[in-house]
Amino acid sequence: MKTTQNTVLITGGSAGIGFEIAKLFDQNGNHVIITGRDETRLQKAAAQLRNVTAIVSDVTNETDVNQLVDRLYAEFPTLNIVINNAGRAHVYQLASQANAFEKAGDEMLTNYLSTIRLTEKLVDLLNRQDEAAIVNVSSIVAFAPNHRLATYGASKAALHSYTQSLRITLERSSNTKVFELMPPLVDTEFSQEIGGHNGIAPSVVAQDLLNALENNEYEIHVGNTARIYELSLSSPADALAAMNA
């Protein structure tokens, strides 16, 4: 798939992995549309890019999503790449009084259900293009959970399953390709509570995505994710142990 002269939507594009992806696509001659809930942070990110449109929008808010979709259809009819990157994670132990139900609901809505809603509303626009792609940003924990991210891992496992089904469906009926980006621990503000300073740079994740799009590699196992994935196939127990060491 071509990686220049695209119109690219990146949810959660104002920081972390999303911003690094936006920056790399911007540098490679694409028009980038970034969304986020925090207008100040969004405008700060946009000021560092050249060919960008910044739209305040919360993927978990149905009104925001409908307004975003209407604007995309009206103003960006050439939209051909959607990167579902917005995410939410709670770090906690599963125990009594942990409010796991509320935390899981928040994560499932942001990481899984919101992706389904936005994707479904945009797939017709994508299918109009000669070449299009959907990128769902999953995680290493889709293969083996970490007990401190139990419900986050469950939401990403659900996203992984949905992404595989979406890929099969669209490859039979359209030119829209479906990719899944699976980072390991990444050094971002998002991951500081779980030792993100020990993770890889978000720019590495962005570059791996760009390379995978060019080569039509649909499951992108970044860094240590590749090792955990292989281990999950040969010895699920060892993969689980490695993720919880």
C-alpha positions as a Markdown table, in Angstrom:
| # | Residue | x | y | z |
|---|---|---|---|---|
| 1 | Met | 0.0 | 0.0 | 0.0 |
| 2 | Lys | 1.2 | 3.5 | -0.8 |
| 3 | Thr | 2.3 | 5.6 | 2.2 |
| 4 | Thr | 2.3 | 9.0 | 0.6 |
| 5 | Gln | -0.5 | 11.3 | -0.7 |
| 6 | Asn | -3.1 | 9.7 | 1.6 |
| 7 | Thr | -5.7 | 11.4 | 3.8 |
| 8 | Val | -5.2 | 9.9 | 7.2 |
| 9 | Leu | -7.4 | 10.0 | 10.3 |
| 10 | Ile | -5.7 | 9.3 | 13.6 |
| 11 | Thr | -7.8 | 9.2 | 16.8 |
| 12 | Gly | -5.9 | 10.1 | 19.9 |
| 13 | Gly | -3.3 | 11.8 | 17.7 |
| 14 | Ser | -2.2 | 14.5 | 20.0 |
| 15 | Ala | 0.3 | 12.5 | 22.1 |
| 16 | Gly | 2.3 | 9.3 | 22.4 |
| 17 | Ile | 2.1 | 6.7 | 19.7 |
| 18 | Gly | -0.7 | 8.6 | 17.9 |
| 19 | Phe | 1.4 | 11.8 | 17.6 |
| 20 | Glu | 4.5 | 10.0 | 16.4 |
| 21 | Ile | 2.4 | 8.3 | 13.7 |
| 22 | Ala | 0.9 | 11.6 | 12.7 |
| 23 | Lys | 4.4 | 13.2 | 12.6 |
| 24 | Leu | 5.8 | 10.4 | 10.4 |
| 25 | Phe | 2.8 | 10.5 | 8.0 |
| 26 | Asp | 3.0 | 14.2 | 7.8 |
| 27 | Gln | 6.7 | 14.1 | 7.0 |
| 28 | Asn | 5.9 | 11.6 | 4.2 |
| 29 | Gly | 3.5 | 13.8 | 2.3 |
| 30 | Asn | 0.2 | 12.8 | 3.7 |
| 31 | His | -2.7 | 15.0 | 5.0 |
| 32 | Val | -3.2 | 14.1 | 8.6 |
| 33 | Ile | -6.4 | 14.5 | 10.6 |
| 34 | Ile | -5.8 | 14.2 | 14.4 |
| 35 | Thr | -8.5 | 14.0 | 17.0 |
| 36 | Gly | -8.4 | 14.1 | 20.8 |
| 37 | Arg | -10.5 | 15.3 | 23.8 |
| 38 | Asp | -8.1 | 18.0 | 25.1 |
| 39 | Glu | -8.2 | 21.0 | 22.8 |
| 40 | Thr | -5.0 | 22.6 | 24.2 |
| 41 | Arg | -2.9 | 19.5 | 23.8 |
| 42 | Leu | -4.4 | 18.9 | 20.3 |
| 43 | Gln | -3.5 | 22.4 | 19.1 |
| 44 | Lys | 0.0 | 22.0 | 20.6 |
| 45 | Ala | 0.4 | 18.8 | 18.6 |
| 46 | Ala | -1.0 | 20.4 | 15.4 |
| 47 | Ala | 1.4 | 23.3 | 15.7 |
| 48 | Gln | 4.3 | 20.8 | 15.2 |
| 49 | Leu | 2.9 | 19.4 | 12.0 |
| 50 | Arg | 2.6 | 20.9 | 8.5 |
| 51 | Asn | -0.3 | 19.4 | 6.6 |
| 52 | Val | -2.8 | 18.8 | 9.4 |
| 53 | Thr | -6.4 | 19.2 | 10.5 |
| 54 | Ala | -7.0 | 19.0 | 14.3 |
| 55 | Ile | -10.6 | 18.2 | 15.4 |
| 56 | Val | -11.6 | 18.1 | 19.1 |
| 57 | Ser | -13.6 | 14.8 | 19.4 |
| 58 | Asp | -14.1 | 12.1 | 22.0 |
| 59 | Val | -14.4 | 8.6 | 20.5 |
| 60 | Thr | -16.5 | 7.5 | 23.5 |
| 61 | Asn | -19.1 | 10.3 | 22.9 |
| 62 | Glu | -21.7 | 9.4 | 20.3 |
| 63 | Thr | -22.5 | 13.0 | 19.5 |
| 64 | Asp | -18.9 | 13.8 | 18.9 |
| 65 | Val | -18.4 | 10.7 | 16.7 |
| 66 | Asn | -21.5 | 11.6 | 14.6 |
| 67 | Gln | -20.2 | 15.2 | 14.1 |
| 68 | Leu | -16.8 | 13.9 | 13.2 |
| 69 | Val | -18.1 | 11.5 | 10.7 |
| 70 | Asp | -20.4 | 14.1 | 9.0 |
| 71 | Arg | -17.4 | 16.4 | 8.7 |
| 72 | Leu | -15.2 | 13.7 | 7.3 |
| 73 | Tyr | -17.7 | 12.8 | 4.6 |
| 74 | Ala | -18.3 | 16.5 | 3.7 |
| 75 | Glu | -14.8 | 17.9 | 3.9 |
| 76 | Phe | -12.4 | 14.9 | 3.4 |
| 77 | Pro | -14.0 | 12.7 | 0.7 |
| 78 | Thr | -10.6 | 11.2 | -0.1 |
| 79 | Leu | -10.1 | 9.8 | 3.4 |
| 80 | Asn | -8.5 | 6.4 | 2.8 |
| 81 | Ile | -6.6 | 5.5 | 6.1 |
| 82 | Val | -8.2 | 5.3 | 9.5 |
| 83 | Ile | -6.0 | 4.6 | 12.5 |
| 84 | Asn | -8.0 | 3.7 | 15.6 |
| 85 | Asn | -5.4 | 4.7 | 18.2 |
| 86 | Ala | -7.3 | 6.3 | 21.0 |
| 87 | Gly | -7.0 | 4.2 | 24.2 |
| 88 | Arg | -7.7 | 4.0 | 27.9 |
| 89 | Ala | -5.9 | 1.9 | 30.5 |
| 90 | His | -6.4 | 1.4 | 34.3 |
| 91 | Val | -3.5 | -0.1 | 36.3 |
| 92 | Tyr | -4.9 | -2.0 | 39.3 |
| 93 | Gln | -5.1 | -5.3 | 41.1 |
| 94 | Leu | -8.2 | -7.5 | 40.6 |
| 95 | Ala | -9.6 | -7.7 | 44.1 |
| 96 | Ser | -12.6 | -6.7 | 46.3 |
| 97 | Gln | -13.3 | -3.0 | 46.1 |
| 98 | Ala | -11.2 | -2.4 | 43.0 |
| 99 | Asn | -14.2 | -1.1 | 41.0 |
| 100 | Ala | -13.2 | -3.5 | 38.2 |
| 101 | Phe | -16.6 | -3.3 | 36.6 |
| 102 | Glu | -16.4 | 0.5 | 36.1 |
| 103 | Lys | -12.8 | 0.4 | 35.0 |
| 104 | Ala | -13.4 | -2.5 | 32.5 |
| 105 | Gly | -16.4 | -0.6 | 31.1 |
| 106 | Asp | -14.3 | 2.5 | 30.5 |
| 107 | Glu | -11.6 | 0.5 | 28.8 |
| 108 | Met | -14.0 | -1.6 | 26.8 |
| 109 | Leu | -15.8 | 1.4 | 25.5 |
| 110 | Thr | -12.7 | 3.3 | 24.5 |
| 111 | Asn | -10.5 | 0.5 | 23.3 |
| 112 | Tyr | -13.1 | -1.8 | 21.6 |
| 113 | Leu | -16.7 | -0.6 | 21.2 |
| 114 | Ser | -15.7 | 2.9 | 20.1 |
| 115 | Thr | -13.5 | 1.4 | 17.4 |
| 116 | Ile | -16.4 | -0.7 | 16.1 |
| 117 | Arg | -18.7 | 2.3 | 16.0 |
| 118 | Leu | -16.3 | 4.7 | 14.2 |
| 119 | Thr | -15.1 | 2.0 | 11.8 |
| 120 | Glu | -18.7 | 1.0 | 10.8 |
| 121 | Lys | -19.6 | 4.7 | 10.1 |
| 122 | Leu | -16.5 | 5.3 | 8.0 |
| 123 | Val | -16.1 | 2.0 | 6.1 |
| 124 | Asp | -18.4 | 3.1 | 3.2 |
| 125 | Leu | -16.2 | 6.2 | 2.7 |
| 126 | Leu | -13.1 | 4.0 | 2.7 |
| 127 | Asn | -14.6 | 1.5 | 0.3 |
| 128 | Arg | -15.0 | 4.3 | -2.3 |
| 129 | Gln | -11.3 | 4.8 | -2.6 |
| 130 | Asp | -9.0 | 2.9 | -4.9 |
| 131 | Glu | -6.9 | 1.8 | -2.0 |
| 132 | Ala | -7.7 | 2.1 | 1.7 |
| 133 | Ala | -6.7 | 0.9 | 5.1 |
| 134 | Ile | -8.0 | 0.5 | 8.7 |
| 135 | Val | -5.3 | 0.2 | 11.4 |
| 136 | Asn | -6.4 | -0.9 | 14.8 |
| 137 | Val | -3.8 | -0.2 | 17.6 |
| 138 | Ser | -3.9 | -3.3 | 19.8 |
| 139 | Ser | -1.2 | -4.4 | 22.3 |
| 140 | Ile | 1.1 | -7.2 | 23.3 |
| 141 | Val | -1.4 | -8.0 | 26.0 |
| 142 | Ala | -3.8 | -9.3 | 23.4 |
| 143 | Phe | -1.7 | -12.5 | 23.4 |
| 144 | Ala | -0.8 | -12.8 | 27.1 |
| 145 | Pro | -2.3 | -10.5 | 29.8 |
| 146 | Asn | -0.5 | -8.8 | 32.6 |
| 147 | His | -2.4 | -9.1 | 35.8 |
| 148 | Arg | -2.0 | -5.4 | 36.6 |
| 149 | Leu | -3.7 | -4.6 | 33.3 |
| 150 | Ala | -6.3 | -7.4 | 33.4 |
| 151 | Thr | -9.3 | -5.6 | 32.0 |
| 152 | Tyr | -7.2 | -3.5 | 29.6 |
| 153 | Gly | -5.8 | -6.8 | 28.2 |
| 154 | Ala | -9.3 | -8.2 | 27.8 |
| 155 | Ser | -10.3 | -5.2 | 25.8 |
| 156 | Lys | -7.3 | -5.5 | 23.5 |
| 157 | Ala | -7.9 | -9.3 | 23.1 |
| 158 | Ala | -11.5 | -8.4 | 22.0 |
| 159 | Leu | -10.1 | -5.8 | 19.6 |
| 160 | His | -7.7 | -8.4 | 18.2 |
| 161 | Ser | -10.6 | -10.9 | 17.5 |
| 162 | Tyr | -12.7 | -8.2 | 15.9 |
| 163 | Thr | -9.8 | -7.0 | 13.7 |
| 164 | Gln | -9.3 | -10.5 | 12.3 |
| 165 | Ser | -13.0 | -10.9 | 11.5 |
| 166 | Leu | -13.1 | -7.4 | 9.9 |
| 167 | Arg | -10.0 | -8.2 | 7.8 |
| 168 | Ile | -11.6 | -11.4 | 6.4 |
| 169 | Thr | -14.9 | -9.6 | 5.7 |
| 170 | Leu | -13.4 | -6.6 | 3.9 |
| 171 | Glu | -10.8 | -8.5 | 1.8 |
| 172 | Arg | -13.7 | -10.4 | 0.3 |
| 173 | Ser | -15.8 | -7.4 | -0.6 |
| 174 | Ser | -13.6 | -4.3 | -1.0 |
| 175 | Asn | -10.1 | -2.8 | -1.5 |
| 176 | Thr | -9.9 | -1.8 | 2.1 |
| 177 | Lys | -7.0 | -3.6 | 4.0 |
| 178 | Val | -7.2 | -4.1 | 7.7 |
| 179 | Phe | -4.0 | -3.9 | 9.8 |
| 180 | Glu | -3.4 | -4.5 | 13.5 |
| 181 | Leu | -0.5 | -2.6 | 15.2 |
| 182 | Met | 0.6 | -4.4 | 18.4 |
| 183 | Pro | 3.2 | -2.5 | 20.4 |
| 184 | Pro | 5.0 | -3.8 | 23.5 |
| 185 | Leu | 5.8 | -1.4 | 26.4 |
| 186 | Val | 6.3 | 2.1 | 24.9 |
| 187 | Asp | 7.9 | 5.1 | 26.6 |
| 188 | Thr | 4.9 | 7.5 | 26.6 |
| 189 | Glu | 3.0 | 9.4 | 29.2 |
| 190 | Phe | 0.2 | 6.8 | 28.8 |
| 191 | Ser | 2.5 | 4.0 | 30.1 |
| 192 | Gln | 4.4 | 5.7 | 32.9 |
| 193 | Glu | 2.4 | 4.1 | 35.7 |
| 194 | Ile | 3.6 | 0.6 | 34.5 |
| 195 | Gly | 7.3 | 1.6 | 33.9 |
| 196 | Gly | 7.0 | 3.1 | 30.5 |
| 197 | His | 10.5 | 4.7 | 30.8 |
| 198 | Asn | 11.8 | 1.1 | 30.2 |
| 199 | Gly | 9.9 | 0.8 | 26.9 |
| 200 | Ile | 10.8 | 1.5 | 23.3 |
| 201 | Ala | 10.4 | 4.9 | 21.7 |
| 202 | Pro | 7.0 | 5.6 | 20.1 |
| 203 | Ser | 8.8 | 6.7 | 16.9 |
| 204 | Val | 9.9 | 3.0 | 16.5 |
| 205 | Val | 6.2 | 1.9 | 16.6 |
| 206 | Ala | 5.4 | 4.6 | 14.0 |
| 207 | Gln | 8.1 | 3.5 | 11.7 |
| 208 | Asp | 7.2 | -0.2 | 12.0 |
| 209 | Leu | 3.6 | 0.7 | 11.0 |
| 210 | Leu | 4.8 | 2.7 | 7.9 |
| 211 | Asn | 7.0 | -0.3 | 6.9 |
| 212 | Ala | 4.2 | -2.7 | 7.4 |
| 213 | Leu | 1.7 | -0.7 | 5.3 |
| 214 | Glu | 4.3 | -0.5 | 2.4 |
| 215 | Asn | 4.7 | -4.3 | 2.5 |
| 216 | Asn | 1.0 | -5.2 | 3.3 |
| 217 | Glu | 2.0 | -7.0 | 6.6 |
| 218 | Tyr | -1.3 | -7.1 | 8.4 |
| 219 | Glu | -0.3 | -8.1 | 11.9 |
| 220 | Ile | 2.5 | -5.8 | 13.1 |
| 221 | His | 4.4 | -7.3 | 16.1 |
| 222 | Val | 6.6 | -4.5 | 17.3 |
| 223 | Gly | 9.7 | -5.2 | 19.3 |
| 224 | Asn | 9.1 | -7.7 | 22.2 |
| 225 | Thr | 5.6 | -8.4 | 21.0 |
| 226 | Ala | 7.1 | -10.7 | 18.3 |
| 227 | Arg | 8.8 | -12.8 | 21.0 |
| 228 | Ile | 5.6 | -13.0 | 23.2 |
| 229 | Tyr | 3.5 | -13.9 | 20.2 |
| 230 | Glu | 5.8 | -16.8 | 19.2 |
| 231 | Leu | 5.9 | -17.9 | 22.8 |
| 232 | Ser | 2.1 | -17.8 | 23.1 |
| 233 | Leu | 2.0 | -20.3 | 20.2 |
| 234 | Ser | 4.5 | -22.7 | 21.5 |
| 235 | Ser | 3.9 | -22.4 | 25.2 |
| 236 | Pro | 1.0 | -20.2 | 26.4 |
| 237 | Ala | 2.0 | -20.8 | 30.0 |
| 238 | Asp | 5.5 | -19.5 | 29.4 |
| 239 | Ala | 4.1 | -16.4 | 27.6 |
| 240 | Leu | 1.8 | -15.7 | 30.5 |
| 241 | Ala | 4.6 | -16.2 | 33.0 |
| 242 | Ala | 6.9 | -13.8 | 31.0 |
| 243 | Met | 4.2 | -11.1 | 30.9 |
| 244 | Asn | 3.8 | -11.3 | 34.7 |
| 245 | Ala | 7.4 | -11.8 | 35.8 |
